[in-house]
């Protein structure tokens, strides 16, 4: 980043020289620091806005991308936005076993004994909601089922809402 800033400064000096603009007094270090800080913050904000754009789907896509590295079977959300894949914040799992006890086909531990979603389709949607309710770390997000016609589905979706 510093290198990029230095390059831009040099380019600016060169442009001024070409245009015949007289050299100004040297910019005080604090001014330069402020300019750099503003530029860096601007770039970070722009990146975050890009991620959060489209109702946060950018962040969702990024999360799914990461999850798919662990498990390529995770389905992508449907374009109409009705389906929302479940996700789990693996890094914050406290290895309490609750989700694994509810459904070891959906949930599994990685090599660091942190839970992840092995196969979201390996059990009913209600298992995802039950696991979210039991999770001691609050890191399970059940998403929304692709098929909303199952028994008591409305009730399970309602119960799962606060974890998404
Ligand atoms: S219930 Fe939550 S904290 Fe416990 S193992 Fe599963 S993901 Fe980790």
Backbone and ligand atoms as CSV (ligand in chain L), in Angstrom:
chain,resi,resn,atom,element,x,y,z
A,1,UNK,N,N,0.815,-1.189,0.000
A,1,UNK,CA,C,0.000,0.000,0.000
A,1,UNK,C,C,0.868,1.267,0.000
A,2,UNK,N,N,1.896,1.194,0.862
A,2,UNK,CA,C,2.803,2.349,0.944
A,2,UNK,C,C,3.486,2.550,-0.402
A,3,UNK,N,N,3.898,1.415,-1.002
A,3,UNK,CA,C,4.573,1.467,-2.294
A,3,UNK,C,C,3.648,2.109,-3.336
A,4,UNK,N,N,2.378,1.715,-3.317
A,4,UNK,CA,C,1.398,2.263,-4.251
A,4,UNK,C,C,1.240,3.773,-4.057
A,5,UNK,N,N,1.222,4.200,-2.793
A,5,UNK,CA,C,1.098,5.636,-2.500
A,5,UNK,C,C,2.317,6.399,-3.003
A,6,UNK,N,N,3.485,5.804,-2.794
A,6,UNK,CA,C,4.712,6.473,-3.240
A,6,UNK,C,C,4.719,6.615,-4.764
A,7,UNK,N,N,4.256,5.572,-5.426
A,7,UNK,CA,C,4.197,5.600,-6.890
A,7,UNK,C,C,3.296,6.726,-7.378
A,8,UNK,N,N,2.128,6.827,-6.725
A,8,UNK,CA,C,1.176,7.881,-7.109
A,8,UNK,C,C,1.767,9.263,-6.861
A,9,UNK,N,N,2.451,9.425,-5.743
A,9,UNK,CA,C,3.070,10.719,-5.431
A,9,UNK,C,C,4.089,11.081,-6.515
A,10,UNK,N,N,4.929,10.075,-6.867
A,10,UNK,CA,C,5.955,10.330,-7.882
A,10,UNK,C,C,5.318,10.689,-9.225
A,11,UNK,N,N,4.224,9.986,-9.539
A,11,UNK,CA,C,3.527,10.240,-10.795
A,11,UNK,C,C,2.971,11.671,-10.803
A,12,UNK,N,N,2.428,12.097,-9.669
A,12,UNK,CA,C,1.874,13.436,-9.531
A,12,UNK,C,C,2.966,14.487,-9.711
A,13,UNK,N,N,4.117,14.260,-9.117
A,13,UNK,CA,C,5.244,15.187,-9.237
A,13,UNK,C,C,5.670,15.284,-10.696
A,14,UNK,N,N,5.723,14.110,-11.383
A,14,UNK,CA,C,6.135,14.072,-12.784
A,14,UNK,C,C,5.136,14.851,-13.659
A,15,UNK,N,N,3.840,14.630,-13.394
A,15,UNK,CA,C,2.797,15.333,-14.164
A,15,UNK,C,C,2.922,16.846,-14.006
A,16,UNK,N,N,3.190,17.278,-12.781
A,16,UNK,CA,C,3.315,18.710,-12.528
A,16,UNK,C,C,4.534,19.274,-13.251
A,17,UNK,N,N,5.609,18.475,-13.282
A,17,UNK,CA,C,6.821,18.916,-13.961
A,17,UNK,C,C,6.550,19.062,-15.457
A,18,UNK,N,N,5.833,18.081,-16.037
A,18,UNK,CA,C,5.499,18.127,-17.473
A,18,UNK,C,C,4.633,19.352,-17.772
A,19,UNK,N,N,3.695,19.639,-16.878
A,19,UNK,CA,C,2.774,20.762,-17.086
A,19,UNK,C,C,3.423,22.106,-16.761
A,20,UNK,N,N,4.641,22.060,-16.271
A,20,UNK,CA,C,5.350,23.299,-15.966
A,20,UNK,C,C,4.893,23.976,-14.695
A,21,UNK,N,N,4.254,23.244,-13.838
A,21,UNK,CA,C,3.814,23.810,-12.555
A,21,UNK,C,C,5.008,23.876,-11.626
A,22,UNK,N,N,5.180,25.049,-11.011
A,22,UNK,CA,C,6.309,25.222,-10.091
A,22,UNK,C,C,6.171,24.298,-8.898
A,23,UNK,N,N,7.296,23.791,-8.444
A,23,UNK,CA,C,7.259,22.883,-7.290
A,23,UNK,C,C,6.779,23.619,-6.054
A,24,UNK,N,N,5.846,22.987,-5.336
A,24,UNK,CA,C,5.367,23.591,-4.095
A,24,UNK,C,C,6.339,23.273,-2.974
A,25,UNK,N,N,6.060,23.928,-1.875
A,25,UNK,CA,C,6.826,23.561,-0.680
A,25,UNK,C,C,6.550,22.106,-0.367
A,26,UNK,N,N,7.511,21.392,0.181
A,26,UNK,CA,C,7.315,19.974,0.486
A,26,UNK,C,C,6.089,19.782,1.378
A,27,UNK,N,N,5.292,18.723,1.045
A,27,UNK,CA,C,4.101,18.450,1.848
A,27,UNK,C,C,4.530,17.978,3.227
A,28,UNK,N,N,3.951,18.570,4.280
A,28,UNK,CA,C,4.312,18.097,5.618
A,28,UNK,C,C,3.936,16.621,5.770
A,29,UNK,N,N,4.717,15.935,6.577
A,29,UNK,CA,C,4.513,14.500,6.772
A,29,UNK,C,C,3.081,14.190,7.224
A,30,UNK,N,N,2.531,15.065,8.117
A,30,UNK,CA,C,1.169,14.795,8.632
A,30,UNK,C,C,0.151,14.840,7.499
A,31,UNK,N,N,0.326,15.815,6.573
A,31,UNK,CA,C,-0.602,15.922,5.445
A,31,UNK,C,C,-0.557,14.663,4.606
A,32,UNK,N,N,0.659,14.223,4.363
A,32,UNK,CA,C,0.839,13.019,3.542
A,32,UNK,C,C,0.189,11.816,4.221
A,33,UNK,N,N,0.417,11.728,5.540
A,33,UNK,CA,C,-0.187,10.611,6.290
A,33,UNK,C,C,-1.704,10.656,6.193
A,34,UNK,N,N,-2.260,11.866,6.330
A,34,UNK,CA,C,-3.721,12.008,6.253
A,34,UNK,C,C,-4.250,11.628,4.886
A,35,UNK,N,N,-3.526,12.046,3.842
A,35,UNK,CA,C,-3.952,11.716,2.485
A,35,UNK,C,C,-3.950,10.206,2.289
A,36,UNK,N,N,-2.864,9.573,2.762
A,36,UNK,CA,C,-2.745,8.119,2.610
A,36,UNK,C,C,-3.864,7.431,3.383
A,37,UNK,N,N,-4.090,7.916,4.616
A,37,UNK,CA,C,-5.130,7.308,5.453
A,37,UNK,C,C,-6.495,7.414,4.757
A,38,UNK,N,N,-6.784,8.589,4.233
A,38,UNK,CA,C,-8.075,8.802,3.558
A,38,UNK,C,C,-8.219,7.860,2.371
A,39,UNK,N,N,-7.131,7.728,1.618
A,39,UNK,CA,C,-7.201,6.871,0.431
A,39,UNK,C,C,-7.410,5.408,0.829
A,40,UNK,N,N,-6.676,4.978,1.861
A,40,UNK,CA,C,-6.791,3.576,2.302
A,40,UNK,C,C,-8.190,3.300,2.834
A,41,UNK,N,N,-8.699,4.204,3.682
A,41,UNK,CA,C,-10.047,4.014,4.242
A,41,UNK,C,C,-11.076,3.994,3.109
A,42,UNK,N,N,-10.893,4.866,2.143
A,42,UNK,CA,C,-11.802,4.906,0.996
A,42,UNK,C,C,-11.827,3.593,0.252
A,43,UNK,N,N,-10.640,3.031,0.048
A,43,UNK,CA,C,-10.575,1.761,-0.685
A,43,UNK,C,C,-11.229,0.629,0.104
A,44,UNK,N,N,-10.975,0.608,1.419
A,44,UNK,CA,C,-11.577,-0.443,2.251
A,44,UNK,C,C,-13.102,-0.300,2.222
A,45,UNK,N,N,-13.576,0.931,2.371
A,45,UNK,CA,C,-15.038,1.171,2.366
A,45,UNK,C,C,-15.632,0.736,1.038
A,46,UNK,N,N,-14.925,1.037,-0.057
A,46,UNK,CA,C,-15.418,0.664,-1.384
A,46,UNK,C,C,-15.523,-0.857,-1.496
A,47,UNK,N,N,-14.486,-1.551,-0.981
A,47,UNK,CA,C,-14.489,-3.022,-1.019
A,47,UNK,C,C,-15.641,-3.588,-0.203
A,48,UNK,N,N,-15.873,-2.999,0.981
A,48,UNK,CA,C,-16.961,-3.486,1.837
A,48,UNK,C,C,-18.313,-3.232,1.191
A,49,UNK,N,N,-18.454,-2.060,0.573
A,49,UNK,CA,C,-19.720,-1.744,-0.098
A,49,UNK,C,C,-19.982,-2.746,-1.218
A,50,UNK,N,N,-18.910,-3.111,-1.911
A,50,UNK,CA,C,-19.053,-4.066,-3.012
A,50,UNK,C,C,-19.523,-5.408,-2.460
A,51,UNK,N,N,-18.919,-5.807,-1.329
A,51,UNK,CA,C,-19.305,-7.080,-0.711
A,51,UNK,C,C,-20.739,-7.040,-0.203
A,52,UNK,N,N,-21.107,-5.921,0.413
A,52,UNK,CA,C,-22.430,-5.825,1.023
A,52,UNK,C,C,-23.523,-5.484,0.021
A,53,UNK,N,N,-23.137,-5.161,-1.204
A,53,UNK,CA,C,-24.124,-4.794,-2.214
A,53,UNK,C,C,-25.113,-5.920,-2.472
A,54,UNK,N,N,-26.186,-5.622,-3.136
A,54,UNK,CA,C,-27.208,-6.609,-3.472
A,54,UNK,C,C,-27.743,-7.290,-2.222
A,55,UNK,N,N,-28.105,-6.497,-1.237
A,55,UNK,CA,C,-28.672,-7.011,0.024
A,55,UNK,C,C,-27.743,-7.965,0.753
A,56,UNK,N,N,-26.448,-7.731,0.682
A,56,UNK,CA,C,-25.500,-8.588,1.382
A,56,UNK,C,C,-25.214,-9.896,0.666
A,57,UNK,N,N,-25.757,-10.074,-0.540
A,57,UNK,CA,C,-25.528,-11.336,-1.251
A,57,UNK,C,C,-24.055,-11.495,-1.620
A,58,UNK,N,N,-23.353,-10.367,-1.730
A,58,UNK,CA,C,-21.924,-10.451,-2.008
A,58,UNK,C,C,-21.207,-11.170,-0.885
A,59,UNK,N,N,-21.555,-10.814,0.354
A,59,UNK,CA,C,-20.953,-11.456,1.516
A,59,UNK,C,C,-21.367,-12.931,1.538
A,60,UNK,N,N,-22.637,-13.162,1.217
A,60,UNK,CA,C,-23.154,-14.537,1.186
A,60,UNK,C,C,-22.368,-15.377,0.174
A,61,UNK,N,N,-22.155,-14.795,-1.008
A,61,UNK,CA,C,-21.416,-15.518,-2.047
A,61,UNK,C,C,-20.021,-15.867,-1.567
A,62,UNK,N,N,-19.402,-14.883,-0.879
A,62,UNK,CA,C,-18.044,-15.100,-0.379
A,62,UNK,C,C,-18.035,-16.228,0.654
A,63,UNK,N,N,-19.030,-16.216,1.562
A,63,UNK,CA,C,-19.133,-17.251,2.590
A,63,UNK,C,C,-19.326,-18.618,1.940
A,64,UNK,N,N,-20.210,-18.648,0.941
A,64,UNK,CA,C,-20.475,-19.916,0.266
A,64,UNK,C,C,-19.230,-20.430,-0.447
A,65,UNK,N,N,-18.519,-19.493,-1.041
A,65,UNK,CA,C,-17.294,-19.866,-1.745
A,65,UNK,C,C,-16.332,-20.563,-0.781
A,66,UNK,N,N,-16.177,-19.965,0.430
A,66,UNK,CA,C,-15.290,-20.537,1.434
A,66,UNK,C,C,-15.791,-21.906,1.899
A,67,UNK,N,N,-17.130,-22.006,2.121
A,67,UNK,CA,C,-17.707,-23.264,2.573
A,67,UNK,C,C,-17.513,-24.351,1.531
A,68,UNK,N,N,-17.604,-23.953,0.267
A,68,UNK,CA,C,-17.481,-24.942,-0.810
A,68,UNK,C,C,-16.075,-25.517,-0.896
A,69,UNK,N,N,-15.102,-24.771,-0.375
A,69,UNK,CA,C,-13.743,-25.313,-0.347
A,69,UNK,C,C,-13.710,-26.515,0.579
A,70,UNK,N,N,-14.507,-26.449,1.672
A,70,UNK,CA,C,-14.604,-27.568,2.621
A,70,UNK,C,C,-15.494,-28.658,2.037
A,71,UNK,N,N,-16.593,-28.245,1.400
A,71,UNK,CA,C,-17.560,-29.217,0.918
A,71,UNK,C,C,-18.181,-28.759,-0.394
A,72,UNK,N,N,-17.734,-29.339,-1.506
A,72,UNK,CA,C,-18.252,-28.915,-2.805
A,72,UNK,C,C,-19.717,-29.265,-3.029
A,73,UNK,N,N,-20.342,-30.050,-2.101
A,73,UNK,CA,C,-21.755,-30.432,-2.290
A,73,UNK,C,C,-22.735,-29.349,-1.870
A,74,UNK,N,N,-22.226,-28.276,-1.235
A,74,UNK,CA,C,-23.148,-27.231,-0.770
A,74,UNK,C,C,-23.810,-26.573,-1.976
A,75,UNK,N,N,-25.157,-26.582,-1.995
A,75,UNK,CA,C,-25.847,-26.008,-3.154
A,75,UNK,C,C,-25.793,-24.490,-3.162
A,76,UNK,N,N,-25.851,-23.923,-4.350
A,76,UNK,CA,C,-25.876,-22.464,-4.476
A,76,UNK,C,C,-27.294,-21.970,-4.262
A,77,UNK,N,N,-27.475,-20.742,-3.779
A,77,UNK,CA,C,-28.825,-20.240,-3.601
A,77,UNK,C,C,-29.529,-20.066,-4.938
A,78,UNK,N,N,-30.839,-20.241,-4.932
A,78,UNK,CA,C,-31.575,-20.082,-6.181
A,78,UNK,C,C,-31.615,-18.613,-6.546
A,79,UNK,N,N,-31.651,-18.307,-7.827
A,79,UNK,CA,C,-31.606,-16.910,-8.248
A,79,UNK,C,C,-32.799,-16.094,-7.742
A,80,UNK,N,N,-33.945,-16.756,-7.442
A,80,UNK,CA,C,-35.106,-15.985,-6.980
A,80,UNK,C,C,-35.000,-15.626,-5.501
A,81,UNK,N,N,-33.917,-16.072,-4.838
A,81,UNK,CA,C,-33.668,-15.661,-3.459
A,81,UNK,C,C,-34.498,-16.403,-2.436
A,82,UNK,N,N,-35.300,-17.375,-2.849
A,82,UNK,CA,C,-36.138,-18.081,-1.883
A,82,UNK,C,C,-35.341,-19.107,-1.084
A,83,UNK,N,N,-34.345,-19.668,-1.715
A,83,UNK,CA,C,-33.530,-20.650,-1.005
A,83,UNK,C,C,-32.313,-19.942,-0.420
A,84,UNK,N,N,-31.983,-20.280,0.808
A,84,UNK,CA,C,-30.792,-19.702,1.423
A,84,UNK,C,C,-30.009,-20.852,2.044
A,85,UNK,N,N,-28.827,-21.089,1.540
A,85,UNK,CA,C,-28.026,-22.212,2.042
A,85,UNK,C,C,-27.668,-22.000,3.513
A,86,UNK,N,N,-27.678,-23.065,4.295
A,86,UNK,CA,C,-27.255,-22.924,5.692
A,86,UNK,C,C,-25.752,-22.675,5.752
A,87,UNK,N,N,-25.304,-22.025,6.786
A,87,UNK,CA,C,-23.865,-21.841,6.951
A,87,UNK,C,C,-23.490,-21.841,8.412
A,88,UNK,N,N,-22.213,-22.050,8.660
A,88,UNK,CA,C,-21.728,-22.218,10.025
A,88,UNK,C,C,-20.406,-21.469,10.151
A,89,UNK,N,N,-20.286,-20.704,11.239
A,89,UNK,CA,C,-19.040,-19.961,11.442
A,89,UNK,C,C,-18.032,-20.874,12.144
A,90,UNK,N,N,-17.422,-21.709,11.364
A,90,UNK,CA,C,-16.536,-22.761,11.868
A,90,UNK,C,C,-15.481,-22.249,12.861
A,91,UNK,N,N,-14.895,-21.118,12.569
A,91,UNK,CA,C,-13.810,-20.605,13.425
A,91,UNK,C,C,-14.253,-20.386,14.871
A,92,UNK,N,N,-15.544,-20.118,15.063
A,92,UNK,CA,C,-16.031,-19.802,16.410
A,92,UNK,C,C,-16.714,-20.986,17.094
A,93,UNK,N,N,-16.679,-22.144,16.474
A,93,UNK,CA,C,-17.272,-23.355,17.068
A,93,UNK,C,C,-16.488,-23.730,18.320
A,94,UNK,N,N,-17.227,-24.121,19.373
A,94,UNK,CA,C,-16.565,-24.485,20.629
A,94,UNK,C,C,-16.537,-26.004,20.835
A,95,UNK,N,N,-16.852,-26.750,19.796
A,95,UNK,CA,C,-16.765,-28.225,19.797
A,95,UNK,C,C,-17.617,-28.863,20.893
A,96,UNK,N,N,-18.828,-28.353,21.071
A,96,UNK,CA,C,-19.669,-28.859,22.165
A,96,UNK,C,C,-20.424,-30.140,21.798
A,97,UNK,N,N,-20.376,-30.562,20.563
A,97,UNK,CA,C,-20.994,-31.810,20.076
A,97,UNK,C,C,-22.492,-31.734,19.801
A,98,UNK,N,N,-23.156,-30.655,20.196
A,98,UNK,CA,C,-24.625,-30.623,20.089
A,98,UNK,C,C,-25.115,-30.865,18.663
A,99,UNK,N,N,-24.520,-30.179,17.696
A,99,UNK,CA,C,-25.012,-30.327,16.319
A,99,UNK,C,C,-24.728,-31.737,15.790
A,100,UNK,N,N,-23.587,-32.276,16.159
A,100,UNK,CA,C,-23.211,-33.619,15.688
A,100,UNK,C,C,-24.185,-34.654,16.266
A,101,UNK,N,N,-24.595,-34.412,17.533
A,101,UNK,CA,C,-25.540,-35.340,18.168
A,101,UNK,C,C,-26.891,-35.291,17.446
A,102,UNK,N,N,-27.280,-34.118,16.995
A,102,UNK,CA,C,-28.573,-33.982,16.302
A,102,UNK,C,C,-28.530,-34.641,14.926
A,103,UNK,N,N,-27.473,-34.408,14.179
A,103,UNK,CA,C,-27.376,-35.067,12.864
A,103,UNK,C,C,-25.925,-35.119,12.381
A,104,UNK,N,N,-25.278,-36.254,12.594
A,104,UNK,CA,C,-23.870,-36.378,12.181
A,104,UNK,C,C,-23.691,-36.488,10.670
A,105,UNK,N,N,-24.819,-36.598,9.936
A,105,UNK,CA,C,-24.697,-36.613,8.472
A,105,UNK,C,C,-24.661,-35.191,7.897
A,106,UNK,N,N,-25.281,-34.287,8.608
A,106,UNK,CA,C,-25.243,-32.881,8.168
A,106,UNK,C,C,-23.972,-32.211,8.693
A,107,UNK,N,N,-23.702,-32.432,9.985
A,107,UNK,CA,C,-22.568,-31.744,10.631
A,107,UNK,C,C,-21.403,-32.706,10.852
A,108,UNK,N,N,-20.210,-32.174,10.769
A,108,UNK,CA,C,-19.016,-32.983,11.045
A,108,UNK,C,C,-17.933,-32.056,11.587
A,109,UNK,N,N,-16.907,-32.662,12.134
A,109,UNK,CA,C,-15.763,-31.870,12.610
A,109,UNK,C,C,-14.655,-31.898,11.567
A,110,UNK,N,N,-13.951,-30.788,11.456
A,110,UNK,CA,C,-12.765,-30.790,10.595
A,110,UNK,C,C,-11.562,-31.263,11.427
A,111,UNK,N,N,-10.387,-31.175,10.885
A,111,UNK,CA,C,-9.190,-31.672,11.574
A,111,UNK,C,C,-8.871,-30.911,12.859
A,112,UNK,N,N,-9.392,-29.690,12.976
A,112,UNK,CA,C,-9.166,-28.895,14.198
A,112,UNK,C,C,-10.286,-29.086,15.208
A,113,UNK,N,N,-11.119,-30.081,14.973
A,113,UNK,CA,C,-12.322,-30.354,15.788
A,113,UNK,C,C,-13.227,-29.121,15.882
A,114,UNK,N,N,-13.417,-28.511,14.746
A,114,UNK,CA,C,-14.380,-27.408,14.614
A,114,UNK,C,C,-15.441,-27.894,13.639
A,115,UNK,N,N,-16.711,-27.642,13.991
A,115,UNK,CA,C,-17.804,-28.149,13.153
A,115,UNK,C,C,-17.930,-27.382,11.839
A,116,UNK,N,N,-18.377,-28.097,10.815
A,116,UNK,CA,C,-18.732,-27.471,9.545
A,116,UNK,C,C,-19.917,-28.252,8.968
A,117,UNK,N,N,-20.568,-27.677,7.960
A,117,UNK,CA,C,-21.707,-28.360,7.346
A,117,UNK,C,C,-21.189,-29.266,6.237
A,118,UNK,N,N,-21.258,-30.560,6.542
A,118,UNK,CA,C,-20.716,-31.554,5.607
A,118,UNK,C,C,-21.659,-31.733,4.416
A,119,UNK,N,N,-22.945,-31.881,4.717
A,119,UNK,CA,C,-23.933,-32.041,3.654
A,119,UNK,C,C,-25.279,-31.489,4.135
A,120,UNK,N,N,-25.658,-30.315,3.660
A,120,UNK,CA,C,-26.902,-29.692,4.149
A,120,UNK,C,C,-28.152,-30.475,3.763
A,121,UNK,N,N,-28.012,-31.378,2.785
A,121,UNK,CA,C,-29.174,-32.156,2.327
A,121,UNK,C,C,-29.263,-33.528,2.984
A,122,UNK,N,N,-28.423,-33.776,3.978
A,122,UNK,CA,C,-28.392,-35.115,4.582
A,122,UNK,C,C,-29.394,-35.257,5.730
A,123,UNK,N,N,-30.363,-34.400,5.793
A,123,UNK,CA,C,-31.369,-34.494,6.847
A,123,UNK,C,C,-32.417,-33.431,6.634
A,124,UNK,N,N,-33.473,-33.470,7.436
A,124,UNK,CA,C,-34.532,-32.476,7.272
A,124,UNK,C,C,-34.084,-31.085,7.708
A,125,UNK,N,N,-34.761,-30.096,7.170
A,125,UNK,CA,C,-34.474,-28.705,7.530
A,125,UNK,C,C,-34.604,-28.502,9.040
A,126,UNK,N,N,-35.544,-29.250,9.645
A,126,UNK,CA,C,-35.767,-29.092,11.089
A,126,UNK,C,C,-34.498,-29.408,11.889
A,127,UNK,N,N,-33.651,-30.305,11.383
A,127,UNK,CA,C,-32.400,-30.620,12.093
A,127,UNK,C,C,-31.455,-29.420,12.112
A,128,UNK,N,N,-31.478,-28.664,11.023
A,128,UNK,CA,C,-30.633,-27.458,10.976
A,128,UNK,C,C,-31.118,-26.441,12.008
A,129,UNK,N,N,-32.434,-26.312,12.109
A,129,UNK,CA,C,-33.000,-25.355,13.073
A,129,UNK,C,C,-32.735,-25.827,14.503
A,130,UNK,N,N,-32.955,-27.137,14.751
A,130,UNK,CA,C,-32.710,-27.664,16.107
A,130,UNK,C,C,-31.245,-27.451,16.500
A,131,UNK,N,N,-30.352,-27.698,15.556
A,131,UNK,CA,C,-28.918,-27.525,15.841
A,131,UNK,C,C,-28.602,-26.064,16.146
A,132,UNK,N,N,-29.226,-25.157,15.372
A,132,UNK,CA,C,-29.004,-23.722,15.619
A,132,UNK,C,C,-29.483,-23.359,17.025
A,133,UNK,N,N,-30.608,-23.947,17.428
A,133,UNK,CA,C,-31.152,-23.652,18.757
A,133,UNK,C,C,-30.255,-24.204,19.869
A,134,UNK,N,N,-29.647,-25.342,19.603
A,134,UNK,CA,C,-28.815,-25.984,20.638
A,134,UNK,C,C,-27.383,-25.468,20.667
A,135,UNK,N,N,-26.951,-24.883,19.558
A,135,UNK,CA,C,-25.538,-24.490,19.438
A,135,UNK,C,C,-25.158,-23.521,20.558
A,136,UNK,N,N,-24.196,-23.925,21.366
A,136,UNK,CA,C,-23.805,-23.110,22.517
A,136,UNK,C,C,-23.043,-21.848,22.101
A,137,UNK,N,N,-22.510,-21.865,20.880
A,137,UNK,CA,C,-21.749,-20.707,20.420
A,137,UNK,C,C,-22.579,-19.807,19.503
A,138,UNK,N,N,-23.766,-20.259,19.154
A,138,UNK,CA,C,-24.630,-19.465,18.270
A,138,UNK,C,C,-24.027,-19.240,16.897
A,139,UNK,N,N,-23.390,-20.266,16.364
A,139,UNK,CA,C,-22.705,-20.072,15.075
A,139,UNK,C,C,-23.362,-20.815,13.906
A,140,UNK,N,N,-24.518,-21.440,14.173
A,140,UNK,CA,C,-25.204,-22.172,13.096
A,140,UNK,C,C,-26.346,-21.313,12.561
A,141,UNK,N,N,-26.385,-21.181,11.247
A,141,UNK,CA,C,-27.432,-20.400,10.576
A,141,UNK,C,C,-28.150,-21.338,9.603
A,142,UNK,N,N,-29.410,-21.675,9.892
A,142,UNK,CA,C,-30.094,-22.713,9.095
A,142,UNK,C,C,-30.474,-22.304,7.679
A,143,UNK,N,N,-30.434,-21.035,7.359
A,143,UNK,CA,C,-30.832,-20.607,6.010
A,143,UNK,C,C,-32.322,-20.834,5.792
A,144,UNK,N,N,-32.706,-21.001,4.526
A,144,UNK,CA,C,-34.109,-21.269,4.185
A,144,UNK,C,C,-34.160,-22.497,3.275
A,145,UNK,N,N,-35.116,-23.406,3.512
A,145,UNK,CA,C,-35.156,-24.631,2.704
A,145,UNK,C,C,-35.587,-24.367,1.255
A,146,UNK,N,N,-35.091,-25.180,0.352
A,146,UNK,CA,C,-35.499,-25.064,-1.055
A,146,UNK,C,C,-36.943,-25.538,-1.197
A,147,UNK,N,N,-37.283,-26.616,-0.474
A,147,UNK,CA,C,-38.639,-27.153,-0.525
A,147,UNK,C,C,-39.374,-26.742,0.755
A,148,UNK,N,N,-40.352,-25.900,0.571
A,148,UNK,CA,C,-41.064,-25.391,1.760
A,148,UNK,C,C,-42.375,-26.125,1.999
A,149,UNK,N,N,-42.527,-27.287,1.371
A,149,UNK,CA,C,-43.812,-27.992,1.480
A,149,UNK,C,C,-43.829,-29.120,2.504
A,150,UNK,N,N,-42.726,-29.344,3.192
A,150,UNK,CA,C,-42.678,-30.441,4.166
A,150,UNK,C,C,-43.615,-30.210,5.339
A,151,UNK,N,N,-43.791,-31.248,6.177
A,151,UNK,CA,C,-44.673,-31.103,7.338
A,151,UNK,C,C,-44.142,-30.043,8.318
A,152,UNK,N,N,-45.018,-29.208,8.779
A,152,UNK,CA,C,-44.680,-28.137,9.745
A,152,UNK,C,C,-43.586,-27.187,9.258
A,153,UNK,N,N,-43.397,-27.135,7.956
A,153,UNK,CA,C,-42.286,-26.326,7.441
A,153,UNK,C,C,-42.394,-24.854,7.849
A,154,UNK,N,N,-43.597,-24.338,7.814
A,154,UNK,CA,C,-43.785,-22.931,8.188
A,154,UNK,C,C,-43.281,-22.680,9.616
A,155,UNK,N,N,-43.610,-23.643,10.488
A,155,UNK,CA,C,-43.212,-23.522,11.888
A,155,UNK,C,C,-41.674,-23.537,12.003
A,156,UNK,N,N,-41.020,-24.446,11.251
A,156,UNK,CA,C,-39.555,-24.548,11.337
A,156,UNK,C,C,-38.877,-23.308,10.766
A,157,UNK,N,N,-39.448,-22.792,9.701
A,157,UNK,CA,C,-38.872,-21.573,9.110
A,157,UNK,C,C,-38.964,-20.424,10.119
A,158,UNK,N,N,-40.100,-20.345,10.786
A,158,UNK,CA,C,-40.302,-19.299,11.792
A,158,UNK,C,C,-39.280,-19.454,12.927
A,159,UNK,N,N,-39.088,-20.710,13.369
A,159,UNK,CA,C,-38.144,-20.958,14.463
A,159,UNK,C,C,-36.704,-20.648,14.057
A,160,UNK,N,N,-36.419,-20.880,12.772
A,160,UNK,CA,C,-35.051,-20.673,12.289
A,160,UNK,C,C,-34.716,-19.220,11.968
A,161,UNK,N,N,-35.764,-18.411,11.806
A,161,UNK,CA,C,-35.592,-17.018,11.358
A,161,UNK,C,C,-34.542,-16.237,12.156
A,162,UNK,N,N,-34.639,-16.370,13.475
A,162,UNK,CA,C,-33.752,-15.513,14.292
A,162,UNK,C,C,-32.279,-15.929,14.242
A,163,UNK,N,N,-31.995,-17.064,13.618
A,163,UNK,CA,C,-30.585,-17.501,13.535
A,163,UNK,C,C,-29.944,-17.129,12.206
A,164,UNK,N,N,-30.735,-16.571,11.280
A,164,UNK,CA,C,-30.162,-16.223,9.973
A,164,UNK,C,C,-29.609,-14.810,9.947
L,1,LIG,S1,S,-23.339,-26.981,18.265
L,1,LIG,FE1,FE,-22.180,-25.154,17.666
L,1,LIG,S2,S,-20.484,-24.996,19.066
L,1,LIG,FE2,FE,-21.343,-27.067,19.286
L,1,LIG,S3,S,-20.109,-28.328,17.899
L,1,LIG,FE3,FE,-21.867,-27.632,16.724
L,1,LIG,S4,S,-21.227,-25.722,15.753
L,1,LIG,FE4,FE,-19.750,-26.179,17.347
